[in-house]
């Protein structure tokens, strides 16, 4: 079955901290979208990549026999045990250590197959960074709704009805003075409703961990609602979409997601700019593969920002974990055996996650490209 967002993140954190005690770990990501003929292509891809990688790494016959068992686990999952709603499947196997893990996502993943001493978690980390939940707040003067939305769909809904705002002639009379007081009372009731919605919104943000809010309301209502919110809650509203009475809830969610994605991109652009400003002695910015790797090795990286398309091959020591971009038959740190990594950046991502670092993924950010495609905010200068 498809993993929940929180469940997938828990698996990711656990996988990031695993090191193979014997030999290597098989990692595979597959697109299982209905748009792809994956039930035929995925098994063929796994077998072909398994033979290629084991040959390139000069895997011994004995080791290959153990790895074949792990491959058989992956093939069985693909053949018999994938939920129909799954769009992307990640598999990790090390039978000698009892590791047989999967992550099923409603998000297509690129086909990849890796044999390394640690799980290759970068594709899952990237997917989850783009699948962050958000809150959609539809606000009116007396009837409002809050929705918690992620790639899985609507996971929570609150309908909030405010006090009745209409005052009858019997209640107000017909004199101008009474009409004035009725209007003032309505304004107070609107503010009361906005405050109740704001309190529910703050609670939902706290319990869900959603980092962003899209506000759906008429402009004057949106402005009035924002004024009643605490600063911390108001700061989470990063996008605003106009209210359309004819739009369905699903259509409203699609518009909100597009607005949230645009706001998130702007946040990543701003994050890259802050990192660049913090580069140098005494600052909390770091950039470039070698410097970021060194900061991760010192447990210094609080937030890691990676260009989605930045991948470089490298080398890793199977004994001490040294990673570098220059080919080395022996580890320069301990003299141990080294293996080739198809994506050395993935090892930085894994280490950052294992250290409780926050990983963000950006795309089409010129400042990030200028900094080498990878950068970070340090925990301390």
SERO-4910 file (N, C-alpha, C, O; in steps of 0.05 Angstrom, whole numbers):
BEGIN
 pado doro    nc1    nc2    nc3   cac1   cac2   cac3    cc1    cc2    cc3    oc1    oc2    oc3
  Unk    A     17    -24      0      0      0      0     18     25      0     41     24      8
  Unk    A      5     47     -9     21     72    -11     27     82     18      9     82     35
  Unk    A     51     91     22     59    101     48     47    129     52     45    144     34
  Unk    A     41    135     77     33    162     84     58    180     83     80    170     83
  Unk    A     54    206     82     76    224     81     94    221    105    119    219    103
  Unk    A     82    219    129     98    216    154    111    188    154    134    186    163
  Unk    A     97    168    145    109    141    145    133    139    126    153    127    133
  Unk    A    130    152    103    153    152     84    177    167     95    200    158     91
  Unk    A    172    188    109    195    204    121    208    188    143    233    189    146
  Unk    A    193    173    159    205    157    180    222    135    168    244    129    178
  Unk    A    212    122    146    229    102    132    254    114    121    276    102    123
  Unk    A    252    138    110    275    152     98    296    157    119    320    151    115
  Unk    A    288    167    142    307    173    164    320    147    173    345    147    178
  Unk    A    305    126    176    317    100    184    336     89    164    358     80    171
  Unk    A    329     90    138    346     80    117    372     96    115    393     84    110
  Unk    A    371    122    119    394    139    116    416    132    136    440    137    130
  Unk    A    409    121    158    429    114    179    440     86    177    455     78    194
  Unk    A    433     71    156    441     43    153    468     41    138    472     54    118
  Unk    A    485     25    148    510     18    135    511    -13    133    504    -27    152
  Unk    A    519    -23    109    520    -52    106    541    -64    123    564    -56    122
  Unk    A    534    -84    139    553    -98    156    568   -119    140    591   -126    147
  Unk    A    556   -130    120    568   -150    103    563   -142     74    540   -140     65
  Unk    A    584   -137     58    580   -132     30    566   -106     24    575    -85     33
  Unk    A    543   -108      9    530    -84     -2    500    -85      1    489   -106      8
  Unk    A    487    -62     -4    458    -60     -3    448    -54    -31    459    -36    -45
  Unk    A    427    -67    -39    414    -62    -65    393    -40    -61    376    -42    -43
  Unk    A    394    -20    -78    374      1    -78    363      4   -106    378      5   -126
  Unk    A    336      6   -108    324     10   -135    300     28   -133    285     26   -114
  Unk    A    298     46   -152    273     63   -154    261     58   -181    276     55   -201
  Unk    A    235     56   -182    221     48   -207    196     65   -210    182     72   -191
  Unk    A    190     72   -235    165     84   -241    144     62   -245    148     44   -261
  Unk    A    123     63   -230    101     43   -232     75     57   -240     53     48   -232
  Unk    A     78     78   -255     54     93   -265     39     76   -285     51     60   -300
  Unk    A     13     80   -286     -3     67   -306      4     76   -334     -4     63   -354
  Unk    A     18     99   -336     27    109   -362     50     92   -374     56     94   -397
  Unk    A     63     76   -357     86     60   -365     79     31   -365     62     22   -349
  Unk    A     90     16   -383     86    -13   -383    106    -26   -364    123    -43   -372
  Unk    A    104    -19   -338    124    -25   -319    125    -54   -311    146    -65   -303
  Unk    A    102    -68   -312    102    -96   -303    119   -114   -321    129   -135   -313
  Unk    A    124   -105   -346    142   -119   -363    170   -107   -363    190   -121   -362
  Unk    A    171    -80   -363    197    -67   -365    213    -67   -339    237    -69   -339
  Unk    A    199    -65   -316    214    -64   -290    230    -89   -284    254    -86   -277
  Unk    A    219   -113   -286    236   -137   -281    260   -138   -300    282   -145   -292
  Unk    A    256   -131   -326    278   -132   -345    299   -111   -338    323   -117   -339
  Unk    A    290    -88   -329    309    -67   -321    325    -76   -297    350    -72   -296
  Unk    A    313    -87   -277    327    -96   -253    348   -117   -259    370   -116   -250
  Unk    A    340   -137   -276    360   -158   -283    383   -147   -299    406   -153   -293
  Unk    A    377   -130   -318    398   -118   -335    417   -101   -319    442   -104   -322
  Unk    A    407    -84   -301    424    -67   -285    439    -83   -264    462    -76   -258
  Unk    A    427   -104   -254    441   -121   -235    466   -133   -248    488   -133   -236
  Unk    A    463   -144   -272    486   -156   -286    507   -135   -293    530   -140   -291
  Unk    A    498   -111   -301    517    -90   -309    533    -81   -285    558    -80   -286
  Unk    A    519    -75   -263    533    -64   -239    552    -84   -226    574    -78   -219
  Unk    A    543   -109   -224    560   -130   -212    585   -135   -229    606   -141   -218
  Unk    A    582   -133   -255    605   -137   -273    624   -113   -271    648   -117   -269
  Unk    A    613    -89   -271    631    -65   -269    646    -64   -242    668    -54   -241
  Unk    A    633    -74   -221    645    -73   -194    662    -98   -188    672   -101   -166
  Unk    A    664   -116   -208    680   -140   -204    671   -156   -179    688   -164   -163
  Unk    A    645   -159   -176    634   -173   -153    641   -203   -155    637   -215   -176
  Unk    A    650   -214   -133    657   -242   -133    633   -260   -137    610   -251   -132
  Unk    A    637   -285   -145    614   -303   -148    599   -308   -122    575   -310   -122
  Unk    A    614   -310   -101    601   -315    -75    584   -291    -67    561   -295    -58
  Unk    A    595   -267    -70    580   -243    -63    556   -240    -82    534   -232    -73
  Unk    A    560   -246   -107    538   -243   -126    515   -262   -119    491   -256   -124
  Unk    A    521   -285   -108    500   -304   -100    483   -292    -78    458   -295    -78
  Unk    A    495   -279    -58    480   -266    -37    463   -243    -49    439   -240    -42
  Unk    A    475   -228    -67    461   -205    -78    438   -214    -96    417   -201    -98
  Unk    A    441   -238   -108    419   -249   -125    394   -254   -108    372   -250   -118
  Unk    A    398   -263    -84    375   -267    -66    361   -241    -60    336   -240    -59
  Unk    A    376   -219    -57    364   -193    -53    349   -184    -78    328   -171    -76
  Unk    A    361   -189   -101    347   -182   -126    321   -198   -129    301   -187   -138
  Unk    A    321   -223   -121    296   -239   -122    274   -227   -105    251   -227   -113
  Unk    A    282   -215    -82    262   -202    -65    249   -178    -81    225   -175    -81
  Unk    A    266   -162    -94    256   -140   -109    238   -149   -132    217   -137   -136
  Unk    A    246   -170   -145    229   -180   -168    202   -190   -158    182   -186   -171
  Unk    A    202   -203   -135    177   -213   -124    158   -190   -117    134   -192   -122
  Unk    A    169   -169   -105    152   -146    -99    140   -134   -124    116   -128   -125
  Unk    A    157   -131   -145    147   -119   -170    126   -136   -183    107   -126   -193
  Unk    A    130   -162   -181    110   -180   -194     84   -182   -180     62   -182   -192
  Unk    A     85   -183   -153     61   -191   -139     51   -171   -118     28   -174   -108
  Unk    A     65   -150   -111     58   -136    -86     61   -105    -89     74    -93    -71
  Unk    A     50    -94   -110     51    -64   -113     22    -55   -114      6    -64   -130
  Unk    A     15    -35    -97    -12    -24    -96    -19    -11   -123     -2      2   -135
  Unk    A    -44    -13   -132    -51     -2   -158    -47     29   -159    -42     40   -181
  Unk    A    -49     42   -136    -46     72   -136    -17     81   -136    -12    105   -139
  Unk    A      1     63   -133     30     70   -131     40     80   -157     37     67   -178
  Unk    A     53    103   -157     65    115   -181     95    112   -181    108    110   -202
  Unk    A    107    111   -157    136    108   -155    143     88   -132    131     90   -111
  Unk    A    161     70   -138    168     49   -118    198     49   -113    214     50   -132
  Unk    A    205     50    -88    233     48    -80    237     23    -63    222     18    -45
  Unk    A    258      7    -70    263    -18    -57    292    -19    -46    310     -9    -60
  Unk    A    295    -30    -22    322    -32    -10    324    -60      2    307    -69     16
  Unk    A    347    -73     -3    350   -101      6    379   -107     14    398   -101      0
  Unk    A    381   -120     37    406   -131     47    398   -155     64    395   -153     89
  Unk    A    394   -178     51    383   -201     65    399   -210     89    388   -220    109
  Unk    A    426   -207     87    443   -216    109    439   -199    134    444   -208    157
  Unk    A    430   -174    131    424   -157    154    394   -155    160    386   -140    177
  Unk    A    378   -171    146    349   -170    150    335   -146    139    313   -139    149
  Unk    A    347   -132    120    335   -108    109    319   -115     84    331   -123     64
  Unk    A    294   -111     85    276   -114     62    255    -92     64    234    -96     75
  Unk    A    261    -69     54    244    -45     57    234    -35     30    247    -39     10
  Unk    A    211    -23     31    200    -10      8    187     16     15    178     20     38
  Unk    A    185     34     -4    171     59     -1    154     62    -26    164     63    -48
  Unk    A    128     64    -23    109     68    -45     98     96    -45     87    105    -24
  Unk    A    101    110    -67     93    138    -69     74    143    -91     74    129   -111
  Unk    A     57    164    -89     39    172   -111     53    191   -129     41    211   -139
  Unk    A     78    186   -135     96    205   -149    115    189   -165    129    172   -154
  Unk    A    117    194   -191    135    177   -208    164    182   -201    173    205   -197
  Unk    A    179    160   -201    208    161   -196    222    151   -221    212    135   -236
  Unk    A    246    161   -225    263    152   -247    274    124   -241    280    118   -218
  Unk    A    276    107   -261    287     80   -257    317     82   -251    333     93   -267
  Unk    A    325     72   -228    353     72   -220    358     46   -204    341     36   -190
  Unk    A    383     37   -207    391     13   -193    420     17   -183    438     23   -199
  Unk    A    424     13   -157    450     19   -145    457     -3   -125    441    -14   -111
  Unk    A    483    -10   -125    494    -29   -105    516    -14    -91    538     -9   -102
  Unk    A    512     -7    -66    531      9    -50    530      1    -21    512    -14    -13
  Unk    A    549     10     -5    549      2     24    526     13     40    520      4     62
  Unk    A    512     34     29    489     46     43    466     49     24    470     49     -1
  Unk    A    441     51     34    418     55     16    421     81      0    429    101     11
  Unk    A    414     80    -25    414    104    -42    386    117    -39    367    110    -53
  Unk    A    385    137    -21    359    148    -13    353    175    -27    331    186    -23
  Unk    A    371    185    -43    367    212    -55    341    214    -70    327    234    -67
  Unk    A    333    195    -87    308    198   -102    284    201    -84    265    216    -90
  Unk    A    283    186    -62    261    188    -43    261    215    -29    240    227    -25
  Unk    A    285    223    -21    287    250     -8    278    272    -26    264    290    -17
  Unk    A    285    270    -52    276    291    -71    246    290    -74    233    311    -73
  Unk    A    235    266    -76    206    264    -80    191    276    -56    172    291    -59
  Unk    A    200    269    -32    186    278     -8    189    308     -4    171    321      7
  Unk    A    211    320    -13    214    349    -10    194    364    -28    186    386    -22
  Unk    A    186    351    -50    166    363    -68    138    356    -61    119    367    -72
  Unk    A    134    337    -43    108    327    -35    100    338     -7     82    326      6
  Unk    A    112    359      2    105    370     28     76    377     29     65    389     11
  Unk    A     62    370     51     34    377     53     31    407     57     49    421     65
  Unk    A      8    417     50      1    445     55    -28    447     63    -43    429     60
  Unk    A    -35    470     75    -62    475     83    -75    494     64    -64    515     57
  Unk    A    -99    487     55   -116    504     38   -138    515     56   -154    500     67
  Unk    A   -138    541     59   -158    555     76   -177    570     58   -170    590     46
  Unk    A   -202    561     57   -223    575     42   -239    592     63   -252    580     80
  Unk    A   -237    618     61   -248    635     81   -269    654     70   -265    666     49
  Unk    A   -292    655     84   -313    675     78   -321    688    104   -310    682    125
  Unk    A   -341    705    103   -349    720    127   -362    702    148   -360    708    172
  Unk    A   -375    681    139   -389    665    160   -387    635    156   -395    619    173
  Unk    A   -376    626    133   -372    597    128   -344    593    116   -338    604     95
  Unk    A   -327    578    130   -300    573    121   -293    544    123   -306    529    138
  Unk    A   -272    536    109   -263    508    110   -233    507    109   -220    524     96
  Unk    A   -221    488    124   -192    483    124   -187    455    114   -200    436    123
  Unk    A   -169    452     94   -162    426     83   -132    422     86   -116    440     80
  Unk    A   -125    398     95    -97    390     94    -93    374     69   -106    353     65
  Unk    A    -75    383     51    -72    371     25    -43    362     21    -24    376     28
  Unk    A    -39    338     10    -13    329      0    -17    315    -26    -39    314    -36
  Unk    A      4    303    -36      2    289    -62    -18    265    -60    -28    255    -80
  Unk    A    -22    256    -36    -41    234    -31    -70    244    -34    -88    227    -37
  Unk    A    -75    270    -32   -102    281    -33   -109    296     -7    -91    304      7
  Unk    A   -135    298     -2   -144    312     22   -142    292     45   -154    271     45
  Unk    A   -127    299     65   -123    281     88   -137    291    113   -139    277    133
  Unk    A   -148    316    112   -161    327    136   -178    351    126   -170    366    109
  Unk    A   -202    353    138   -220    375    131   -235    385    155   -246    369    171
  Unk    A   -236    411    159   -251    424    180   -270    444    167   -262    462    152
  Unk    A   -296    442    173   -315    462    165   -323    479    189   -330    469    210
  Unk    A   -321    505    185   -325    524    207   -346    544    200   -343    559    181
  Unk    A   -368    544    215   -390    562    210   -391    583    231   -391    577    255
  Unk    A   -392    609    223   -391    630    243   -419    638    252   -439    627    242
  Unk    A   -421    657    270   -448    666    279   -463    678    256   -452    689    237
  Unk    A   -489    676    258   -506    688    237   -501    718    235   -501    732    255
  Unk    A   -497    727    211   -490    755    207   -514    773    199   -512    797    198
  Unk    A   -536    760    192   -559    775    183   -576    785    206   -581    770    225
  Unk    A   -584    809    205   -601    820    226   -627    828    213   -628    842    193
  Unk    A   -650    818    224   -676    823    212   -686    851    220   -675    863    238
  Unk    A   -705    859    206   -717    885    212   -728    885    241   -727    905    255
  Unk    A   -738    862    249   -749    860    276   -727    864    297   -732    876    318
  Unk    A   -702    855    290   -680    858    309   -669    886    309   -660    896    330
  Unk    A   -669    899    286   -654    924    284   -673    948    282   -664    971    287
  Unk    A   -697    943    274   -714    966    270   -707    980    243   -691    969    228
  Unk    A   -719   1002    238   -715   1015    213   -701   1042    215   -696   1055    195
  Unk    A   -694   1050    239   -680   1076    242   -651   1073    234   -639   1052    236
  Unk    A   -639   1095    226   -611   1096    217   -593   1088    240   -573   1074    235
  Unk    A   -600   1096    264   -583   1089    287   -581   1059    291   -560   1048    295
  Unk    A   -604   1046    291   -604   1017    294   -591   1003    271   -577    982    276
  Unk    A   -594   1013    247   -580   1001    225   -549   1003    228   -534    985    222
  Unk    A   -540   1025    239   -512   1029    244   -502   1008    264   -481    996    260
  Unk    A   -517   1005    286   -508    986    307   -509    957    296   -493    940    304
  Unk    A   -529    951    279   -530    924    267   -505    919    249   -494    897    250
  Unk    A   -497    939    234   -473    936    218   -448    933    235   -430    916    228
  Unk    A   -447    948    257   -424    945    275   -423    917    287   -402    905    290
  Unk    A   -447    907    294   -448    880    305   -439    859    285   -425    840    292
  Unk    A   -447    863    260   -438    844    239   -408    844    237   -396    823    235
  Unk    A   -396    868    237   -366    869    236   -354    854    259   -333    840    255
  Unk    A   -365    857    283   -354    842    306   -357    812    302   -339    797    309
  Unk    A   -380    804    291   -384    775    287   -365    764    266   -355    742    268
  Unk    A   -360    780    245   -340    772    224   -313    768    237   -299    748    232
  Unk    A   -304    788    253   -278    786    266   -277    761    284   -257    748    286
  Unk    A   -300    756    298   -300    733    316   -297    707    300   -282    689    308
  Unk    A   -311    706    277   -308    682    259   -279    679    249   -268    657    249
  Unk    A   -267    702    240   -240    701    230   -221    691    252   -203    675    246
  Unk    A   -225    700    276   -207    691    298   -211    661    304   -191    648    310
  Unk    A   -235    651    302   -240    623    306   -227    606    284   -215    585    290
  Unk    A   -229    616    260   -216    602    237   -185    603    241   -171    583    236
  Unk    A   -175    626    249   -146    629    253   -136    610    275   -114    599    272
  Unk    A   -151    607    297   -143    589    318   -142    560    308   -124    545    315
  Unk    A   -163    553    292   -163    525    281   -141    521    261   -129    500    260
  Unk    A   -134    542    246   -112    540    227    -86    537    241    -69    520    233
  Unk    A    -81    552    263    -56    549    278    -53    521    289    -32    510    289
  Unk    A    -75    510    299    -75    483    311    -69    463    290    -53    444    294
  Unk    A    -81    465    266    -76    446    244    -47    448    235    -35    427    229
  Unk    A    -36    472    233     -8    474    225     10    461    245     30    448    237
  Unk    A      4    464    271     21    452    291     19    422    291     40    409    293
  Unk    A     -4    411    288     -8    382    290      2    368    264     12    345    265
  Unk    A     -1    381    241      6    368    216     35    373    208     47    357    193
  Unk    A     47    395    217     74    402    209     75    414    181     97    418    170
  Unk    A     52    420    169     52    432    143     65    460    144     59    476    161
  Unk    A     84    465    125     99    490    127     86    514    113     95    537    116
  Unk    A     65    509     96     54    531     80     24    530     79     11    509     83
  Unk    A     12    553     74    -17    556     72    -23    571     46    -11    591     39
  Unk    A    -43    561     32    -55    575      9    -82    586     18    -99    570     28
  Unk    A    -87    612     14   -112    624     23   -129    629     -1   -121    641    -21
  Unk    A   -154    619      1   -174    622    -21   -196    640    -10   -211    631      8
  Unk    A   -198    664    -20   -218    683    -10   -219    707    -29   -201    712    -44
  Unk    A   -241    722    -27   -242    748    -41   -222    766    -28   -215    764     -4
  Unk    A   -211    785    -44   -188    801    -35   -194    815     -9   -177    815      9
  Unk    A   -217    828     -6   -222    843     18   -225    825     42   -217    832     64
  Unk    A   -237    802     38   -239    782     60   -211    772     68   -205    769     91
  Unk    A   -195    766     48   -168    756     53   -152    776     70   -138    769     88
  Unk    A   -154    802     63   -140    823     77   -150    824    106   -134    827    125
  Unk    A   -176    823    110   -187    825    137   -180    800    154   -174    803    177
  Unk    A   -180    777    141   -172    753    155   -143    753    164   -137    746    187
  Unk    A   -126    762    147    -97    764    153    -92    782    178    -75    776    194
  Unk    A   -108    804    180   -103    822    201   -110    810    229   -100    820    249
  Unk    A   -127    790    229   -135    778    255   -116    755    264   -118    745    286
  Unk    A    -97    748    247    -80    725    252    -55    732    269    -45    755    266
  Unk    A    -46    714    286    -20    718    299      2    719    278     -1    707    257
  Unk    A     24    732    284     45    736    264     56    709    254     62    706    231
  Unk    A     59    689    272     70    663    265     52    649    245     62    636    226
  Unk    A     26    651    249      7    638    230      6    653    204      6    641    182
  Unk    A      5    680    205      4    696    181     28    691    163     26    692    138
  Unk    A     51    687    175     75    682    160     75    657    143     89    654    124
  Unk    A     57    638    151     55    613    136     38    615    111     39    598     94
  Unk    A     23    637    109      7    641     84     26    652     62     33    675     63
  Unk    A     32    635     44     52    642     23     39    645     -4     52    654    -23
  Unk    A     13    638     -7      0    640    -33    -29    647    -28    -41    640     -8
  Unk    A    -40    661    -48    -68    669    -46    -81    664    -74    -70    673    -94
  Unk    A   -104    652    -74   -119    647    -99   -147    659    -96   -158    658    -74
  Unk    A   -158    669   -117   -185    681   -115   -207    660   -111   -204    637   -119
  Unk    A   -227    668    -97   -250    651    -92   -267    649   -116   -275    670   -128
  Unk    A   -275    625   -124   -292    620   -147   -315    602   -138   -310    578   -133
  Unk    A   -339    613   -136   -361    597   -125   -368    573   -143   -379    553   -134
  Unk    A   -361    575   -169   -367    553   -187   -346    531   -187   -351    509   -198
  Unk    A   -323    535   -175   -301    516   -175   -307    493   -155   -316    499   -133
  Unk    A   -300    469   -162   -303    447   -143   -279    447   -124   -260    462   -127
  Unk    A   -282    431   -103   -260    430    -83   -234    420    -96   -213    430    -91
  Unk    A   -237    400   -114   -214    390   -128   -200    411   -146   -176    413   -146
  Unk    A   -216    427   -160   -205    448   -177   -191    469   -160   -171    480   -168
  Unk    A   -203    475   -137   -191    494   -119   -164    484   -109   -145    499   -106
  Unk    A   -163    458   -103   -138    446    -94   -116    447   -115    -92    452   -109
  Unk    A   -124    442   -140   -104    444   -162    -93    472   -165    -68    475   -167
  Unk    A   -110    492   -164   -101    520   -165    -83    526   -141    -62    540   -144
  Unk    A    -90    516   -118    -74    522    -94    -47    509    -96    -27    521    -89
  Unk    A    -46    484   -106    -20    470   -109     -2    485   -127     22    488   -122
  Unk    A    -12    495   -150      4    510   -168     15    536   -155     39    543   -159
  Unk    A     -1    549   -139      7    573   -126     28    566   -104     48    581   -101
  Unk    A     25    544    -90     44    535    -70     71    528    -83     92    535    -72
  Unk    A     70    515   -105     95    508   -119    110    532   -127    135    533   -125
  Unk    A     96    553   -137    109    578   -144    122    591   -120    144    601   -122
  Unk    A    107    591    -98    117    603    -73    141    588    -63    161    600    -54
  Unk    A    140    562    -65    163    546    -55    188    551    -72    210    553    -61
  Unk    A    185    554    -98    208    560   -115    220    587   -106    245    589   -105
  Unk    A    204    607   -101    214    633    -92    229    630    -66    249    644    -61
  Unk    A    219    613    -48    232    608    -22    260    596    -27    279    603    -13
  Unk    A    262    577    -46    288    565    -52    307    585    -64    331    584    -59
  Unk    A    297    603    -81    314    624    -92    324    642    -70    348    649    -70
  Unk    A    306    649    -51    315    666    -28    334    651    -10    353    663      0
  Unk    A    330    625     -6    349    609     10    377    609     -2    397    612     12
  Unk    A    378    605    -29    404    605    -42    418    632    -39    442    633    -35
  Unk    A    402    654    -40    414    680    -37    425    684     -9    446    696     -5
  Unk    A    410    674     11    420    677     39    445    661     43    463    670     57
  Unk    A    446    637     32    470    621     34    494    635     22    516    636     33
  Unk    A    490    646     -2    512    661    -15    521    684      1    546    689      3
  Unk    A    503    699     14    511    721     31    526    712     55    543    727     66
  Unk    A    522    687     64    535    677     88    561    663     83    573    652    101
  Unk    A    570    662     57    595    648     51    619    664     63    617    688     66
  Unk    A    639    650     69    663    663     78    667    660    108    650    649    122
  Unk    A    689    670    118    696    667    146    676    680    165    668    703    161
  Unk    A    667    665    184    647    675    204    619    673    195    601    679    211
  Unk    A    614    666    170    586    663    160    575    635    164    590    617    172
  Unk    A    550    632    159    537    606    163    529    594    136    511    576    135
  Unk    A    542    602    115    538    590     89    561    573     80    584    578     87
  Unk    A    555    552     64    575    535     53    566    526     26    542    522     21
  Unk    A    585    523      7    577    516    -21    598    499    -34    621    499    -25
  Unk    A    590    485    -55    609    468    -69    611    441    -57    608    437    -33
  Unk    A    617    421    -74    617    393    -64    636    388    -41    627    378    -20
  Unk    A    661    396    -44    681    389    -24    675    403      3    677    391     24
  Unk    A    668    429      2    663    444     26    638    434     40    637    432     65
  Unk    A    617    428     25    592    417     37    597    390     49    588    384     71
  Unk    A    613    373     35    619    346     45    635    349     71    630    334     90
  Unk    A    654    367     72    669    371     97    652    381    120    655    372    143
  Unk    A    632    399    114    614    408    135    596    386    145    590    385    169
  Unk    A    587    369    127    570    346    135    587    327    152    577    316    172
  Unk    A    612    323    145    630    306    161    634    316    189    640    301    207
  Unk    A    630    343    193    633    355    220    605    359    233    603    372    253
  Unk    A    585    347    221    557    349    232    548    378    234    535    385    253
  Unk    A    556    394    214    551    423    216    526    432    200    516    454    204
  Unk    A    517    416    181    497    425    162    469    422    173    460    401    180
  Unk    A    456    445    175    428    446    185    408    443    162    389    427    165
  Unk    A    413    457    140    396    455    117    413    451     92    431    467     87
  Unk    A    407    431     77    421    425     52    404    432     28    380    424     27
  Unk    A    415    447     10    401    455    -15    415    443    -38    439    449    -43
  Unk    A    401    427    -54    413    412    -76    398    418   -102    374    417   -102
  Unk    A    413    422   -123    401    425   -149    391    397   -158    406    378   -157
  Unk    A    367    396   -166    355    370   -173    371    355   -194    371    330   -194
  Unk    A    383    370   -212    397    357   -235    427    354   -230    442    346   -249
  Unk    A    437    361   -207    466    359   -202    473    331   -192    467    324   -169
  Unk    A    487    317   -209    497    290   -202    525    287   -213    530    293   -237
  Unk    A    543    278   -196    571    274   -206    580    247   -195    574    240   -172
  Unk    A    595    232   -211    606    206   -201    628    212   -181    640    233   -181
  Unk    A    633    192   -164    654    195   -144    663    168   -134    657    147   -145
  Unk    A    678    169   -112    689    145   -100    684    145    -70    684    166    -57
  Unk    A    681    121    -59    676    119    -30    692     96    -19    695     75    -31
  Unk    A    703    100      5    717     78     19    697     61     33    680     71     48
  Unk    A    700     35     30    681     16     43    688     13     73    671      2     88
  Unk    A    711     22     81    719     18    109    713     43    126    700     40    147
  Unk    A    722     66    118    719     90    135    697    109    125    691    128    139
  Unk    A    687    105    101    666    122     90    676    147     76    659    163     68
  Unk    A    702    150     72    712    173     57    699    175     29    693    154     17
  Unk    A    693    199     21    681    204     -5    697    225    -20    704    245     -8
  Unk    A    702    221    -45    716    241    -62    708    239    -91    696    219    -99
  Unk    A    715    259   -106    708    260   -134    731    250   -152    727    245   -176
  Unk    A    754    246   -140    778    237   -155    781    207   -152    780    196   -130
  Unk    A    785    193   -174    788    164   -173    812    156   -156    833    168   -157
  Unk    A    807    136   -139    828    127   -121    826     97   -117    805     87   -109
  Unk    A    847     82   -123    847     53   -118    846     47    -88    834     27    -80
  Unk    A    859     63    -73    860     60    -44    851     85    -30    856    107    -41
  Unk    A    838     83     -8    828    106      7    851    124     16    869    114     29
  Unk    A    851    150     10    872    167     19    872    172     49    892    182     60
  Unk    A    850    166     62    847    170     91    857    146    107    870    149    128
  Unk    A    849    122     98    856     98    114    869     76     98    877     55    110
  Unk    A    871     79     72    884     58     56    865     36     49    874     16     37
  Unk    A    840     38     56    820     16     51    812     15     22    819     32      5
  Unk    A    795     -5     16    785     -9    -11    764     12    -18    748     19     -1
  Unk    A    764     22    -43    745     41    -52    726     29    -73    734     11    -87
  Unk    A    702     40    -75    684     33    -96    674     58   -110    675     80    -99
  Unk    A    665     55   -135    656     77   -150    627     83   -143    611     65   -140
  Unk    A    620    109   -141    593    118   -137    582    131   -162    595    149   -173
  Unk    A    559    123   -171    547    136   -195    539    164   -188    539    182   -205
  Unk    A    531    169   -163    521    196   -155    533    202   -127    521    194   -107
  Unk    A    555    215   -126    568    222   -101    551    242    -85    553    242    -60
  Unk    A    536    258    -98    519    277    -84    498    262    -67    490    272    -45
  Unk    A    490    239    -76    471    223    -61    481    215    -33    466    212    -14
  Unk    A    507    212    -31    519    205     -5    518    229     14    514    225     38
  Unk    A    522    253      3    519    277     20    490    279     30    485    285     53
  Unk    A    471    275     12    443    276     20    437    256     42    423    262     61
  Unk    A    447    231     39    442    211     59    453    219     86    440    216    106
  Unk    A    478    228     86    491    236    111    476    259    125    472    259    149
  Unk    A    467    278    109    452    301    121    426    292    134    419    301    155
  Unk    A    412    273    121    387    263    132    392    247    157    378    250    177
  Unk    A    414    231    158    420    215    181    428    233    205    427    224    228
  Unk    A    436    258    200    443    277    221    420    296    228    425    316    240
  Unk    A    396    289    220    373    306    225    374    332    210    361    352    218
  Unk    A    390    333    189    390    357    172    365    358    154    353    338    148
  Unk    A    358    382    146    335    386    129    345    389    100    363    404     94
  Unk    A    333    373     82    342    372     54    321    386     37    297    378     37
  Unk    A    330    406     22    313    420      3    323    415    -26    348    413    -30
  Unk    A    305    414    -45    313    409    -72    303    433    -89    280    441    -87
  Unk    A    321    444   -105    315    466   -122    320    460   -151    334    441   -158
  Unk    A    309    477   -168    313    473   -197    311    500   -210    295    517   -203
  Unk    A    328    504   -230    328    530   -245    333    554   -226    319    574   -227
  Unk    A    353    551   -209    361    572   -190    390    581   -198    409    567   -190
  Unk    A    393    603   -212    420    611   -221    440    613   -198    463    605   -201
  Unk    A    432    624   -176    451    628   -153    461    601   -144    485    598   -137
  Unk    A    444    581   -143    453    554   -134    472    542   -154    491    529   -147
  Unk    A    467    546   -180    486    536   -200    513    550   -197    534    537   -200
  Unk    A    513    576   -191    538    590   -187    554    578   -164    578    579   -164
  Unk    A    540    568   -144    553    557   -120    560    527   -124    568    514   -105
  Unk    A    557    517   -148    566    489   -153    544    469   -152    549    445   -152
  Unk    A    518    477   -150    496    458   -150    489    447   -123    469    433   -120
  Unk    A    505    453   -102    499    443    -76    510    464    -55    532    474    -58
  Unk    A    494    469    -35    501    489    -15    486    483     11    469    465     11
  Unk    A    493    497     32    480    491     58    481    514     77    498    532     75
  Unk    A    463    513     96    463    531    119    475    515    143    466    493    149
  Unk    A    495    527    156    508    513    178    493    518    204    479    538    208
  Unk    A    496    498    222    484    501    249    498    523    265    485    536    282
  Unk    A    523    527    259    538    548    273    560    557    254    568    542    237
  Unk    A    571    581    258    592    592    240    619    581    248    639    588    236
***
